[in-house]
């Protein structure tokens, strides 16, 4: 019951956050310089046609009225009309979002697994060679942005050593039948394991580029937590009682040490959709982030607002998941929320 109350309370925060984000982004998109209608139409379009299009898009209304019209349409599943693609923004989001979510899911797996392995190794051998190697990796990983890693990987493993492809998320002649829009899921549903392997072959480099920064940071946090907790009384008592070292390491030491890293991991994974903008451009990955860059360059108001809202929604959901995991690991957090 306490966990349910905690989740409901956190979900309410998300609703208020998304409402504030929608207002902020909508207003900023409307006050940007330039007329989106003139950008959309050919240069010599008659003024009466321009005004008619402006009325059709309700851009002639006061700003607050435009917002409530837009909000009403959003709740009905209509994110507006894209001036760039000449399609429904809802259709575009559903078309491009699966590719980004698949890439982020693989990057999240790399980040979580890599951070735990490196953090545990460094924490197990503090101030020794493995710890020093992980420390150097952490400094390098944190200091280099994801798009620079993307370019480095592309140069090394696509041009110098042509092991991986440089663009796209799957070869066109091997794509599975579309069922859900997710290549990985569609490949499993249709039994096309060759398509799944081909997608993975395309996704390894961009996913690694996205995950390295977070992996390096999380590994350092886990390592620091383990080194700090090693001197706690309960670890000393468990060691004195002769408990197996593996049990002490993974049950009594690792669990409390990973709590700070879980929150950071949630934020890192949530922020991957935003960080994926330059990475998707480098690899020409057909995802929502690449779509977001294109609509921003063309001042496509409805599409810009939709992309930012989707990123905000995913960020909020991932933070909620991270909070729930942390609260499950450490019940003290749930009690603090209830004032107990």
C-alpha positions as MATLAB code, in Angstrom:
seq = 'XXXXXXXXXXXXXXXXXXXXXXXXXXXXXXXXXXXXXXXXXXXXXXXXXXXXXXXXXXXXXXXXXXXXXXXXXXXXXXXXXXXXXXXXXXXXXXXXXXXXXXXXXXXXXXXXXXXXXXXXXXXXXXXXXXXXXXXXXXXXXXXXXXXXXXXXXXXXXXXXXXXXXXXXXXXXXXXXXXXXXXXXXXXXXXXXXXXXXXXXXXXXXXXXXXXXXXXXXXXXXXXXXXXXXXXXXXXXXXXXXXXXXXXXXXXXXXXXXXXXXXXXXXXXXXXXXXXXXXXXXXXXXXXXXXXXXXXXXXXXXXXXXXXXXXXXXXXXXXXXXXXXXXXXXXXXXXXXXXXX';
ca = [
       0.000    0.000    0.000;
       2.852    2.375    0.827;
       4.457    1.694   -2.546;
       1.161    2.399   -4.363;
       0.772    5.687   -2.500;
       4.353    6.586   -3.379;
       3.793    5.834   -7.088;
       0.525    7.832   -7.197;
       2.198   10.813   -5.561;
       5.129   10.720   -7.978;
       2.750   10.348  -10.943;
       0.897   13.498   -9.857;
       4.205   15.380   -9.965;
       4.693   14.174  -13.538;
       1.301   15.533  -14.638;
       2.042   19.002  -13.255;
       5.539   18.942  -14.741;
       4.287   18.024  -18.217;
       1.598   20.711  -18.074;
       4.201   23.340  -17.221;
       6.511   22.026  -19.934;
       3.721   22.170  -22.528;
       2.973   25.817  -21.691;
       6.648   26.799  -21.774;
       7.463   25.047  -25.045;
       4.265   26.201  -26.760;
       4.925   29.845  -25.879;
       8.604   29.688  -26.863;
       7.745   28.075  -30.212;
       5.215   30.824  -30.941;
       7.455   33.766  -30.083;
      10.423   32.624  -32.190;
      11.200   35.043  -35.037;
       9.912   34.167  -38.489;
       6.495   33.394  -39.913;
       5.917   29.623  -40.124;
       3.194   30.081  -42.751;
       5.539   31.967  -45.094;
       8.203   29.299  -44.511;
       5.677   26.635  -45.418;
       4.376   28.278  -48.614;
       6.242   29.179  -51.834;
       7.823   32.677  -51.977;
       5.256   34.202  -54.355;
       2.128   32.972  -52.615;
      -0.665   35.616  -52.706;
      -1.339   37.368  -49.373;
      -4.939   36.128  -49.277;
      -3.752   32.504  -49.474;
      -1.278   33.152  -46.653;
      -4.033   34.573  -44.477;
      -6.328   31.667  -45.276;
      -3.647   29.137  -44.227;
      -2.979   31.153  -41.080;
      -6.686   31.010  -40.188;
      -6.800   27.270  -40.927;
      -3.904   26.679  -38.525;
      -5.509   29.091  -35.995;
      -2.335   31.199  -35.940;
      -4.491   34.328  -36.182;
      -5.943   33.678  -32.719;
      -4.549   35.083  -29.440;
      -1.725   33.007  -27.970;
      -3.710   31.663  -25.016;
      -6.554   30.651  -27.334;
      -4.096   28.878  -29.628;
      -2.769   26.955  -26.632;
      -6.172   25.692  -25.493;
      -7.104   24.696  -29.049;
      -3.822   22.803  -29.252;
      -4.294   21.210  -25.805;
      -7.777   20.027  -26.761;
      -6.395   18.437  -29.915;
      -3.559   16.769  -27.973;
      -6.005   15.037  -25.638;
      -7.821   13.726  -28.711;
      -4.550   12.337  -30.119;
      -4.019   15.104  -32.668;
      -0.631   16.823  -32.380;
      -1.315   19.060  -35.359;
      -0.086   19.285  -38.935;
       3.612   19.249  -39.832;
       4.663   22.078  -42.138;
       7.870   20.172  -42.937;
       6.644   16.664  -43.790;
       3.126   17.742  -44.851;
       1.737   14.975  -42.644;
       0.088   14.627  -39.269;
       2.611   15.158  -36.465;
       1.048   12.216  -34.622;
       1.832   10.003  -37.621;
       5.413   11.301  -37.740;
       5.980   10.674  -34.024;
       4.623    7.126  -34.292;
       6.777    6.599  -37.377;
      10.085    7.817  -35.931;
       9.806    7.178  -32.175;
      10.221    3.351  -32.296;
      13.678    3.605  -33.882;
      14.854    5.994  -31.154;
      13.370    3.889  -28.340;
      15.079    0.752  -29.671;
      18.419    2.553  -29.837;
      17.979    3.945  -26.319;
      16.984    0.524  -24.959;
      20.198   -1.033  -26.289;
      22.253    1.908  -25.021;
      20.593    1.555  -21.603;
      21.551   -2.128  -21.471;
      25.162   -1.234  -22.329;
      25.188    1.515  -19.692;
      23.664   -0.486  -16.841;
      25.654   -3.678  -17.435;
      28.901   -1.844  -18.110;
      28.539    0.462  -15.100;
      27.774   -2.402  -12.708;
      30.645   -4.587  -13.959;
      33.203   -1.762  -13.954;
      31.955   -0.307  -10.667;
      32.072   -3.657   -8.866;
      35.552   -4.443  -10.213;
      36.858   -1.036   -9.146;
      35.144   -1.299   -5.752;
      36.468   -4.799   -5.194;
      40.076   -3.696   -5.776;
      40.253   -0.079   -4.539;
      43.434    1.885   -5.292;
      44.846   -1.034   -7.276;
      45.374   -1.557  -11.014;
      41.734   -2.447  -11.905;
      40.503    0.592   -9.987;
      43.035    2.853  -11.718;
      42.019    1.547  -15.153;
      38.329    2.147  -14.415;
      39.154    5.600  -13.067;
      40.984    6.573  -16.271;
      38.115    5.197  -18.353;
      35.652    7.209  -16.265;
      37.529   10.474  -16.740;
      37.760    9.948  -20.489;
      34.170    8.736  -20.827;
      32.683   11.645  -18.893;
      34.762   14.338  -20.601;
      34.023   13.322  -24.227;
      30.479   14.072  -25.518;
      28.413   11.311  -27.092;
      28.535   12.788  -30.597;
      32.354   12.839  -30.463;
      32.324    9.153  -29.489;
      29.967    8.584  -32.413;
      32.430   10.157  -34.843;
      35.408    8.301  -33.298;
      33.626    4.942  -33.531;
      32.560    5.664  -37.084;
      36.113    6.508  -38.117;
      37.638    3.487  -36.353;
      35.114    0.723  -36.958;
      33.384    1.832  -40.138;
      36.124    3.469  -42.196;
      39.561    2.335  -40.969;
      38.311   -1.147  -40.034;
      35.041   -1.598  -41.953;
      33.359   -3.870  -39.412;
      30.088   -2.026  -38.830;
      27.816   -0.026  -41.174;
      27.923    3.766  -41.091;
      24.285    4.725  -41.682;
      20.718    3.574  -41.107;
      19.218    1.062  -38.701;
      18.740   -1.931  -41.043;
      19.435   -2.951  -44.634;
      16.392   -2.261  -46.788;
      16.384   -5.674  -48.445;
      16.194   -7.475  -45.087;
      13.545   -5.462  -43.210;
      10.872   -7.597  -41.491;
       7.153   -7.207  -42.059;
       5.867   -4.204  -40.112;
       3.578   -5.185  -37.246;
       4.337   -2.867  -34.332;
       6.821   -0.458  -35.929;
       9.651   -1.767  -33.723;
      12.142   -3.693  -35.839;
      13.283   -5.823  -32.900;
       9.758   -6.849  -31.899;
       8.623   -7.342  -35.505;
      11.666   -9.528  -36.168;
      10.793  -11.749  -33.208;
       7.092  -11.905  -34.100;
       7.769  -12.881  -37.714;
      10.693  -15.160  -36.871;
      13.155  -12.991  -38.823;
      16.219  -13.465  -36.654;
      18.411  -12.423  -39.570;
      16.703   -9.012  -39.506;
      17.233   -8.777  -35.737;
      20.935   -9.560  -36.154;
      21.191   -6.998  -38.957;
      19.556   -4.332  -36.770;
      21.946   -5.135  -33.911;
      24.867   -4.882  -36.318;
      23.737   -1.343  -37.230;
      22.899   -0.315  -33.638;
      26.052   -1.306  -31.721;
      28.149    1.783  -32.550;
      25.501    4.493  -31.946;
      24.298    2.716  -28.794;
      27.850    2.556  -27.420;
      28.369    6.236  -28.237;
      25.197    7.114  -26.318;
      26.012    4.937  -23.309;
      29.704    5.608  -22.619;
      29.288    8.902  -20.758;
      26.625    7.548  -18.413;
      28.451    4.243  -18.018;
      31.626    6.010  -16.911;
      29.785    8.236  -14.442;
      27.676    5.436  -12.951;
      30.721    3.164  -12.580;
      32.460    5.838  -10.512;
      29.380    6.302   -8.319;
      29.059    2.556   -7.675;
      32.771    2.274   -6.947;
      32.684    5.209   -4.514;
      29.655    3.747   -2.734;
      31.299    0.350   -2.345;
      34.564    1.811   -1.047;
      32.653    3.985    1.444;
      30.428    1.139    2.649;
      33.337   -1.270    3.102;
      34.198    0.447    6.381;
      30.652    0.228    7.758;
      30.057   -1.785   10.942;
      27.662   -4.275    9.332;
      30.294   -5.243    6.735;
      32.884   -5.686    9.476;
      30.459   -7.854   11.458;
      29.540   -9.965    8.421;
      33.225  -10.508    7.686;
      33.962  -11.404   11.312;
      31.146  -13.974   11.297;
      32.851  -15.749    8.422;
      30.181  -15.160    5.774;
      31.310  -15.958    2.215;
      33.003  -13.061    0.463;
      30.660  -13.348   -2.535;
      27.611  -13.053   -0.240;
      29.047  -10.009    1.518;
      29.965   -8.386   -1.775;
      26.662   -8.746   -3.621;
      24.073   -8.833   -0.815;
      25.371   -6.552    1.888;
      27.763   -4.264    0.016;
      26.517   -3.920   -3.536;
      22.824   -3.295   -2.751;
      23.252   -0.099   -0.664;
      26.106    1.078   -2.885;
      24.023    1.070   -6.055;
      21.187    3.254   -4.692;
      22.779    6.625   -5.675;
      23.705    5.207   -9.087;
      20.137    4.052   -9.843;
      18.811    7.611   -9.693;
      21.631    8.869  -11.917;
      21.096    5.950  -14.324;
      17.426    6.864  -14.615;
      18.286   10.460  -15.479;
      21.009    9.375  -17.918;
      18.722    6.940  -19.739;
      15.901    9.488  -19.792;
      18.254   12.084  -21.231;
      19.454    9.764  -23.993;
      16.606   10.820  -26.292;
      17.891   14.391  -26.093;
      21.535   13.329  -26.365;
      20.648   11.202  -29.374;
      20.120   14.288  -31.589;
      23.734   14.536  -32.860;
      24.319   10.760  -32.697;
      21.321   10.043  -34.943;
      22.534   12.727  -37.350;
      26.040   11.187  -37.501;
      24.685    7.695  -38.207;
      21.605    8.884  -40.135;
      19.513    6.852  -37.714;
      15.826    7.297  -38.699;
      14.631    8.209  -35.211;
      12.693   10.954  -33.473;
      15.828   12.899  -32.556;
      16.917   13.199  -36.196;
      13.347   14.200  -37.053;
      13.498   16.799  -34.272;
      16.617   18.424  -35.771;
      14.962   18.609  -39.185;
      11.733   20.214  -37.941;
      13.681   22.709  -35.815;
      15.700   23.765  -38.855;
      12.426   24.340  -40.720;
      10.624   26.078  -37.789;
       7.828   23.512  -37.803;
       5.998   24.676  -34.666;
       3.643   21.750  -34.089;
       6.388   19.196  -34.674;
       8.855   21.030  -32.408;
       6.377   21.135  -29.532;
       5.483   17.460  -30.052;
       9.128   16.319  -30.044;
       9.950   18.257  -26.882;
       6.815   16.957  -25.140;
       7.622   13.352  -26.051;
      11.164   13.796  -24.720;
       9.757   15.367  -21.544;
       7.243   12.534  -21.114;
       9.918    9.849  -21.511;
      12.219   11.716  -19.127;
       9.443   11.917  -16.518;
       8.528    8.232  -16.894;
      12.142    7.124  -16.569;
      12.593    9.243  -13.465;
       9.453    7.688  -12.001;
      10.795    4.195  -12.711;
      14.139    5.110  -11.114;
      12.371    6.518   -8.038;
      10.282    3.354   -7.672;
      13.366    1.123   -7.957;
      15.232    3.190   -5.385;
      12.218    3.160   -3.047;
      11.969   -0.626   -3.441;
      15.652   -1.085   -2.626;
      15.614    1.387    0.266;
      12.283    1.457    2.212;
      13.491    4.491    4.178;
      12.686    6.659    1.155;
       9.032    5.589    1.173;
       8.834    6.307    4.901;
      10.364    9.751    4.395;
       7.723   10.546    1.768;
       5.003    9.678    4.296;
       6.711   11.690    7.025;
       7.327    8.628    9.196;
];
